């Protein structure tokens, strides 16, 4: 799959940009805060119907002082042309269209255009709360499993319903049992798919971590879930009175987590900055391989400032990985032109080099489109 052209209007600090891309390597150079990340985020939005920053305020992506934003992308997917557009006005719902036809539900679009973004914000995968790691799992699995995505949506609605009952201090056991039965049904499927995913994902992740860090460190992922020890209905029945006191549902797969381990210790407590950065990059590269293996199309890879906080040896190994032919279309940003020139030299084939300054994107000479 390739993104051939994109039009970006009023997206964050970008007033308007009409861009043509290489089907292989696309490099964006510029100082910090100029808009390189926003170009990548716009591409991510076209695939996932939301910003990578995952802000709850949809209008935050609209350029300051403007009433709307618009994104449009022309793709080639399985040798078939495809047009995707996103429009969002302040105070209104977003509209996503495929070949001019509006989606009735945004979930219908998820998975059509698989994308993986490596970002400095990935630091939260290691240091942040379990919510970050659950979102990581959900985004990967949902892109190639519509049944999982549907169960996740229905489960979350059931949790909201149970929490509303708790806040109203309702105590009718039959009402709780009805909602909890629905929660348990969806939770069982979600737990099963997450368990399967961790089992498949772990060896891919370990391969990439060692490819970047060498073989002197041991890493692993442990899936933590209440459903590892008892059914959802058992947990909900046991904690119902406690939940009424606390004010929300305290047990369930919405509390799942992945324990990221380094040499048998939690990464969040022991990892250096370089190790944590390596961990997140390996997680994202493994995400790419997983989606590629389980999807009918090759994901687009977005690499935002991936060399920060890494020593020279790890930078060298990442350049080797990125320069290999295992990836499809790549977009990469950096403030250091040397890194980008080295990747271009090793990658071979066509590339596009763009300068980003104050939200303006200019294609530089010597950056071929094919």
Kinemage of the C-alpha trace (Angstrom):
@kinemage 1
@onewidth
@group {chain A} dominant
@subgroup {mainchain}
@vectorlist {calphas} color= white
{ca unk a 1} P 0.000 0.000 0.000
{ca unk a 2} L 1.254 3.488 -0.809
{ca unk a 3} L 0.064 7.026 -0.169
{ca unk a 4} L 0.632 8.828 -3.466
{ca unk a 5} L -0.556 12.350 -2.665
{ca unk a 6} L -2.004 14.201 0.303
{ca unk a 7} L -3.771 17.509 0.788
{ca unk a 8} L -3.617 19.021 4.273
{ca unk a 9} L -5.709 22.087 5.125
{ca unk a 10} L -5.799 23.848 8.520
{ca unk a 11} L -4.280 20.891 10.355
{ca unk a 12} L -2.459 22.088 13.475
{ca unk a 13} L 0.178 24.589 12.214
{ca unk a 14} L -0.203 23.649 8.527
{ca unk a 15} L -2.417 26.139 6.648
{ca unk a 16} L -2.289 24.267 3.354
{ca unk a 17} L 0.004 21.671 1.818
{ca unk a 18} L -0.393 19.641 -1.361
{ca unk a 19} L 2.198 16.895 -1.315
{ca unk a 20} L 3.440 14.153 -3.631
{ca unk a 21} L 5.301 11.207 -2.126
{ca unk a 22} L 7.713 8.495 -3.117
{ca unk a 23} L 6.270 4.982 -2.890
{ca unk a 24} L 9.416 4.058 -0.975
{ca unk a 25} L 11.258 6.554 1.259
{ca unk a 26} L 10.073 10.038 2.282
{ca unk a 27} L 12.314 12.207 4.485
{ca unk a 28} L 11.224 15.392 6.263
{ca unk a 29} L 13.974 17.681 7.572
{ca unk a 30} L 13.539 20.752 9.770
{ca unk a 31} L 14.041 22.232 13.205
{ca unk a 32} L 11.868 21.279 16.154
{ca unk a 33} L 8.385 22.780 16.266
{ca unk a 34} L 8.138 23.511 12.543
{ca unk a 35} L 5.493 20.936 11.612
{ca unk a 36} L 7.322 17.741 10.605
{ca unk a 37} L 5.402 15.692 13.148
{ca unk a 38} L 2.129 17.283 12.028
{ca unk a 39} L 2.616 15.956 8.487
{ca unk a 40} L 3.065 12.443 9.878
{ca unk a 41} L 0.110 12.922 12.213
{ca unk a 42} L -2.116 13.943 9.296
{ca unk a 43} L -1.152 10.723 7.490
{ca unk a 44} L -1.917 8.773 10.671
{ca unk a 45} L -5.298 10.521 10.952
{ca unk a 46} L -6.266 9.423 7.433
{ca unk a 47} L -5.771 5.805 8.510
{ca unk a 48} L -7.053 5.845 12.092
{ca unk a 49} L -9.660 8.669 12.069
{ca unk a 50} L -7.885 10.380 14.948
{ca unk a 51} L -4.643 12.076 15.877
{ca unk a 52} L -1.775 9.973 17.205
{ca unk a 53} L -1.789 12.348 20.184
{ca unk a 54} L -5.229 10.859 20.993
{ca unk a 55} L -6.627 14.089 22.390
{ca unk a 56} L -10.223 13.864 23.587
{ca unk a 57} L -10.866 17.307 22.067
{ca unk a 58} L -11.284 16.668 18.338
{ca unk a 59} L -11.124 20.372 17.534
{ca unk a 60} L -7.571 20.563 18.935
{ca unk a 61} L -6.225 19.448 15.544
{ca unk a 62} L -7.858 22.422 13.776
{ca unk a 63} L -5.452 25.287 13.076
{ca unk a 64} L -5.823 28.159 15.530
{ca unk a 65} L -8.379 30.698 14.361
{ca unk a 66} L -9.821 28.488 11.617
{ca unk a 67} L -13.317 26.941 11.602
{ca unk a 68} L -12.432 23.569 10.075
{ca unk a 69} L -9.715 21.195 8.935
{ca unk a 70} L -9.622 18.889 5.925
{ca unk a 71} L -7.395 15.976 4.930
{ca unk a 72} L -7.380 14.077 1.667
{ca unk a 73} L -5.213 11.145 0.610
{ca unk a 74} L -4.866 9.275 -2.676
{ca unk a 75} L -3.702 5.691 -2.127
{ca unk a 76} L -2.887 2.594 -4.110
{ca unk a 77} L -4.049 -0.484 -2.212
{ca unk a 78} L -3.640 -3.927 -3.761
{ca unk a 79} L -3.098 -2.205 -7.131
{ca unk a 80} L -6.443 -0.383 -6.779
{ca unk a 81} L -6.723 3.433 -6.426
{ca unk a 82} L -8.439 4.661 -3.273
{ca unk a 83} L -9.458 8.153 -2.118
{ca unk a 84} L -9.919 8.952 1.578
{ca unk a 85} L -11.041 12.308 2.968
{ca unk a 86} L -11.610 13.613 6.485
{ca unk a 87} L -13.448 16.837 7.312
{ca unk a 88} L -13.958 18.304 10.772
{ca unk a 89} L -15.680 21.538 11.791
{ca unk a 90} L -15.531 22.966 15.286
{ca unk a 91} L -18.422 21.707 17.362
{ca unk a 92} L -19.486 19.126 14.781
{ca unk a 93} L -18.771 15.457 14.178
{ca unk a 94} L -16.014 14.430 11.805
{ca unk a 95} L -16.940 13.112 8.382
{ca unk a 96} L -14.798 10.387 6.793
{ca unk a 97} L -15.361 9.352 3.184
{ca unk a 98} L -14.006 6.526 1.055
{ca unk a 99} L -14.161 7.225 -2.675
{ca unk a 100} L -16.714 9.946 -1.947
{ca unk a 101} L -19.036 7.761 0.146
{ca unk a 102} L -19.410 8.643 3.829
{ca unk a 103} L -18.851 5.943 6.432
{ca unk a 104} L -21.817 5.318 8.712
{ca unk a 105} L -19.459 4.186 11.484
{ca unk a 106} L -15.785 5.156 11.784
{ca unk a 107} L -14.970 1.618 12.921
{ca unk a 108} L -15.708 0.491 9.339
{ca unk a 109} L -12.559 2.317 8.226
{ca unk a 110} L -10.146 0.938 10.837
{ca unk a 111} L -7.818 -1.640 9.321
{ca unk a 112} L -8.321 -0.602 5.704
{ca unk a 113} L -5.097 1.443 5.675
{ca unk a 114} L -2.782 -0.056 8.310
{ca unk a 115} L -0.234 2.367 9.710
{ca unk a 116} L 2.483 2.253 12.373
{ca unk a 117} L 3.915 5.390 13.963
{ca unk a 118} L 7.101 5.521 16.041
{ca unk a 119} L 7.026 8.699 18.114
{ca unk a 120} L 8.716 10.345 21.118
{ca unk a 121} L 5.275 10.028 22.737
{ca unk a 122} L 5.882 6.269 22.858
{ca unk a 123} L 7.821 6.974 26.059
{ca unk a 124} L 4.413 6.622 27.753
{ca unk a 125} L 4.282 2.963 26.689
{ca unk a 126} L 7.062 2.269 29.181
{ca unk a 127} L 6.651 4.946 31.843
{ca unk a 128} L 2.912 5.624 31.560
{ca unk a 129} L -0.170 3.949 32.992
{ca unk a 130} L -1.689 0.661 31.901
{ca unk a 131} L -4.153 2.628 29.769
{ca unk a 132} L -1.328 3.413 27.318
{ca unk a 133} L -0.390 -0.242 26.911
{ca unk a 134} L -4.024 -1.333 26.580
{ca unk a 135} L -4.461 1.236 23.819
{ca unk a 136} L -1.335 -0.171 22.157
{ca unk a 137} L -2.822 -3.689 22.205
{ca unk a 138} L -6.244 -2.545 21.078
{ca unk a 139} L -4.996 -0.501 18.120
{ca unk a 140} L -2.933 -3.396 16.798
{ca unk a 141} L -5.543 -6.127 17.222
{ca unk a 142} L -8.403 -3.933 15.990
{ca unk a 143} L -6.669 -3.196 12.690
{ca unk a 144} L -7.073 -6.800 11.551
{ca unk a 145} L -9.888 -8.159 13.756
{ca unk a 146} L -13.289 -6.483 13.366
{ca unk a 147} L -14.897 -8.921 15.800
{ca unk a 148} L -12.445 -7.802 18.489
{ca unk a 149} L -13.119 -4.126 17.794
{ca unk a 150} L -16.874 -4.688 17.976
{ca unk a 151} L -16.547 -6.595 21.272
{ca unk a 152} L -14.334 -3.832 22.683
{ca unk a 153} L -16.852 -1.123 21.776
{ca unk a 154} L -19.735 -3.115 23.263
{ca unk a 155} L -17.779 -3.972 26.412
{ca unk a 156} L -16.877 -0.332 27.042
{ca unk a 157} L -20.522 0.691 26.634
{ca unk a 158} L -21.538 -1.983 29.155
{ca unk a 159} L -18.917 -0.696 31.622
{ca unk a 160} L -20.317 2.824 31.215
{ca unk a 161} L -23.816 1.471 31.872
{ca unk a 162} L -22.701 -0.364 35.021
{ca unk a 163} L -20.828 2.699 36.270
{ca unk a 164} L -23.948 4.825 35.732
{ca unk a 165} L -25.949 2.337 37.810
{ca unk a 166} L -23.308 2.486 40.548
{ca unk a 167} L -23.358 6.286 40.625
{ca unk a 168} L -27.149 6.204 40.999
{ca unk a 169} L -26.639 3.729 43.881
{ca unk a 170} L -28.950 1.206 42.244
{ca unk a 171} L -28.952 -2.141 44.078
{ca unk a 172} L -31.299 -4.396 42.113
{ca unk a 173} L -29.207 -7.582 41.604
{ca unk a 174} L -31.157 -8.583 38.479
{ca unk a 175} L -30.232 -5.343 36.718
{ca unk a 176} L -26.571 -5.820 37.578
{ca unk a 177} L -26.617 -9.438 36.462
{ca unk a 178} L -28.034 -8.454 33.072
{ca unk a 179} L -25.326 -5.864 32.431
{ca unk a 180} L -22.591 -8.053 33.870
{ca unk a 181} L -23.598 -10.958 31.644
{ca unk a 182} L -23.066 -8.745 28.581
{ca unk a 183} L -19.727 -7.545 29.973
{ca unk a 184} L -18.620 -11.130 30.598
{ca unk a 185} L -19.524 -12.263 27.093
{ca unk a 186} L -17.479 -9.524 25.408
{ca unk a 187} L -14.665 -9.725 27.968
{ca unk a 188} L -14.120 -13.426 27.282
{ca unk a 189} L -13.507 -12.776 23.583
{ca unk a 190} L -11.267 -9.777 24.276
{ca unk a 191} L -9.191 -11.710 26.818
{ca unk a 192} L -8.794 -14.636 24.429
{ca unk a 193} L -7.627 -12.421 21.542
{ca unk a 194} L -5.250 -10.438 23.748
{ca unk a 195} L -3.705 -13.648 25.095
{ca unk a 196} L -3.233 -14.971 21.574
{ca unk a 197} L -1.770 -11.655 20.462
{ca unk a 198} L 0.860 -11.570 23.224
{ca unk a 199} L 1.903 -15.124 22.361
{ca unk a 200} L 2.351 -14.245 18.681
{ca unk a 201} L 3.811 -10.792 19.285
{ca unk a 202} L 6.507 -11.638 21.851
{ca unk a 203} L 9.017 -13.438 19.564
{ca unk a 204} L 8.722 -10.687 16.933
{ca unk a 205} L 9.370 -8.027 19.568
{ca unk a 206} L 12.356 -9.923 20.991
{ca unk a 207} L 13.865 -10.192 17.495
{ca unk a 208} L 13.721 -6.435 16.951
{ca unk a 209} L 14.954 -5.547 20.421
{ca unk a 210} L 18.054 -7.693 19.960
{ca unk a 211} L 18.531 -6.328 16.433
{ca unk a 212} L 18.879 -2.826 17.911
{ca unk a 213} L 20.371 -3.501 21.378
{ca unk a 214} L 22.428 -6.641 20.778
{ca unk a 215} L 22.120 -9.928 22.650
{ca unk a 216} L 23.309 -8.852 26.116
{ca unk a 217} L 19.838 -7.934 27.417
{ca unk a 218} L 16.801 -10.184 27.971
{ca unk a 219} L 13.308 -8.788 27.406
{ca unk a 220} L 9.801 -10.218 27.783
{ca unk a 221} L 6.140 -9.203 27.923
{ca unk a 222} L 3.715 -10.454 30.599
{ca unk a 223} L -0.035 -10.120 30.047
{ca unk a 224} L -1.753 -9.143 33.319
{ca unk a 225} L -5.523 -9.571 33.530
{ca unk a 226} L -8.140 -10.284 36.169
{ca unk a 227} L -9.439 -12.933 33.768
{ca unk a 228} L -6.201 -14.873 34.142
{ca unk a 229} L -7.677 -15.888 37.504
{ca unk a 230} L -11.445 -16.341 37.330
{ca unk a 231} L -14.313 -15.338 35.047
{ca unk a 232} L -15.573 -11.810 34.561
{ca unk a 233} L -18.896 -12.596 36.234
{ca unk a 234} L -17.128 -14.024 39.285
{ca unk a 235} L -15.023 -10.882 39.688
{ca unk a 236} L -17.965 -8.515 39.204
{ca unk a 237} L -20.188 -10.383 41.660
{ca unk a 238} L -17.397 -10.440 44.258
{ca unk a 239} L -16.661 -6.706 43.989
{ca unk a 240} L -20.169 -5.295 43.501
{ca unk a 241} L -20.534 -3.947 47.046
{ca unk a 242} L -17.000 -2.566 46.995
{ca unk a 243} L -17.657 -0.897 43.636
{ca unk a 244} L -20.762 0.776 45.067
{ca unk a 245} L -18.602 2.296 47.796
{ca unk a 246} L -15.758 3.356 45.478
{ca unk a 247} L -18.081 4.591 42.736
{ca unk a 248} L -16.965 2.675 39.632
{ca unk a 249} L -16.170 -0.774 38.228
{ca unk a 250} L -12.795 -1.791 39.640
{ca unk a 251} L -12.287 -5.166 37.938
{ca unk a 252} L -12.406 -6.307 34.348
{ca unk a 253} L -10.447 -6.359 31.127
{ca unk a 254} L -10.548 -2.542 31.086
{ca unk a 255} L -7.873 -2.852 33.808
{ca unk a 256} L -5.599 -5.190 31.818
{ca unk a 257} L -1.923 -4.354 31.419
{ca unk a 258} L 1.271 -5.609 29.817
{ca unk a 259} L 4.274 -5.815 32.129
{ca unk a 260} L 7.336 -4.817 30.098
{ca unk a 261} L 10.324 -6.705 31.485
{ca unk a 262} L 14.088 -6.205 31.156
{ca unk a 263} L 16.301 -8.924 32.665
{ca unk a 264} L 13.365 -10.096 34.854
{ca unk a 265} L 12.681 -6.599 36.224
{ca unk a 266} L 9.938 -4.129 35.235
{ca unk a 267} L 11.309 -1.855 32.523
{ca unk a 268} L 9.642 1.230 33.975
{ca unk a 269} L 11.762 0.929 37.133
{ca unk a 270} L 15.124 -0.184 35.752
{ca unk a 271} L 15.501 0.903 32.124
{ca unk a 272} L 17.818 3.719 31.074
{ca unk a 273} L 16.615 6.337 28.582
{ca unk a 274} L 18.365 4.500 25.755
{ca unk a 275} L 16.916 1.147 26.797
{ca unk a 276} L 13.396 2.581 27.089
{ca unk a 277} L 13.697 4.193 23.644
{ca unk a 278} L 14.983 0.912 22.195
{ca unk a 279} L 12.067 -0.905 23.836
{ca unk a 280} L 9.463 1.371 22.265
{ca unk a 281} L 11.081 1.226 18.820
{ca unk a 282} L 11.171 -2.588 18.990
{ca unk a 283} L 7.497 -2.626 20.027
{ca unk a 284} L 6.565 -0.510 17.008
{ca unk a 285} L 8.688 -2.487 14.539
{ca unk a 286} L 7.065 -5.665 15.889
{ca unk a 287} L 3.670 -4.003 15.453
{ca unk a 288} L 4.569 -3.446 11.793
{ca unk a 289} L 5.522 -7.097 11.254
{ca unk a 290} L 2.398 -8.334 13.049
{ca unk a 291} L 0.078 -6.177 10.939
{ca unk a 292} L 1.933 -7.091 7.768
{ca unk a 293} L 1.559 -10.815 8.515
{ca unk a 294} L -2.128 -10.559 9.435
{ca unk a 295} L -3.326 -8.003 6.895
{ca unk a 296} L -3.855 -8.073 3.161
{ca unk a 297} L -1.691 -4.982 2.686
{ca unk a 298} L 1.696 -3.700 3.895
{ca unk a 299} L 1.392 -0.920 6.530
{ca unk a 300} L 2.796 2.566 6.077
{ca unk a 301} L 5.641 3.230 8.542
{ca unk a 302} L 5.927 6.681 10.156
{ca unk a 303} L 9.193 7.351 12.016
{ca unk a 304} L 9.260 10.560 14.052
{ca unk a 305} L 12.575 11.603 15.612
{ca unk a 306} L 13.608 7.998 16.308
{ca unk a 307} L 17.327 8.643 16.926
{ca unk a 308} L 16.950 10.890 19.984
{ca unk a 309} L 18.359 9.466 23.286
{ca unk a 310} L 20.242 6.664 21.517
{ca unk a 311} L 23.971 5.994 21.492
{ca unk a 312} L 25.899 5.695 18.231
{ca unk a 313} L 25.798 1.884 18.107
{ca unk a 314} L 22.006 1.748 18.462
{ca unk a 315} L 21.568 4.490 15.871
{ca unk a 316} L 23.726 2.462 13.480
{ca unk a 317} L 21.640 -0.675 14.017
{ca unk a 318} L 18.358 1.203 13.535
{ca unk a 319} L 19.659 2.631 10.264
{ca unk a 320} L 20.412 -0.955 9.195
{ca unk a 321} L 16.893 -2.113 10.101
{ca unk a 322} L 15.123 0.824 8.437
{ca unk a 323} L 17.273 0.490 5.310
{ca unk a 324} L 16.265 -3.144 4.780
{ca unk a 325} L 13.645 -4.167 2.230
{ca unk a 326} L 11.192 -5.583 4.793
{ca unk a 327} L 9.261 -2.319 4.974
{ca unk a 328} L 7.042 -0.719 2.355
{ca unk a 329} L 6.493 3.034 2.217
{ca unk a 330} L 8.386 4.941 4.929
{ca unk a 331} L 8.059 8.514 6.216
{ca unk a 332} L 10.849 9.676 8.526
{ca unk a 333} L 11.566 12.998 10.258
{ca unk a 334} L 14.780 14.324 11.765
{ca unk a 335} L 16.522 17.575 12.599
{ca unk a 336} L 19.835 15.990 11.551
{ca unk a 337} L 20.236 15.747 7.780
{ca unk a 338} L 23.205 13.391 8.205
{ca unk a 339} L 20.953 10.630 9.548
{ca unk a 340} L 18.525 11.028 6.655
{ca unk a 341} L 21.270 11.126 4.020
{ca unk a 342} L 22.728 7.913 5.435
{ca unk a 343} L 19.362 6.151 5.278
{ca unk a 344} L 18.799 7.392 1.711
{ca unk a 345} L 22.244 6.118 0.682
{ca unk a 346} L 21.673 2.681 2.197
{ca unk a 347} L 18.031 2.349 1.221
{ca unk a 348} L 18.583 2.775 -2.497
{ca unk a 349} L 15.762 3.296 -4.965
{ca unk a 350} L 13.446 6.285 -5.061
{ca unk a 351} L 13.074 8.825 -2.306
{ca unk a 352} L 11.528 12.213 -1.619
{ca unk a 353} L 13.228 14.847 0.560
{ca unk a 354} L 11.126 17.650 2.044
{ca unk a 355} L 11.961 20.724 4.128
{ca unk a 356} L 9.414 21.785 6.758
{ca unk a 357} L 9.517 25.328 8.133
{ca unk a 358} L 6.745 27.127 10.023
{ca unk a 359} L 4.107 24.760 8.655
{ca unk a 360} L 5.268 25.099 5.048
{ca unk a 361} L 6.465 21.960 3.248
{ca unk a 362} L 8.877 22.254 0.310
{ca unk a 363} L 10.235 19.405 -1.807
{ca unk a 364} L 14.012 19.762 -2.114
{ca unk a 365} L 16.003 19.181 -5.272
{ca unk a 366} L 17.587 15.758 -5.391
{ca unk a 367} L 14.574 14.207 -3.697
{ca unk a 368} L 13.074 12.017 -6.392
{ca unk a 369} L 9.470 10.878 -6.212
{ca unk a 370} L 10.075 7.462 -7.713
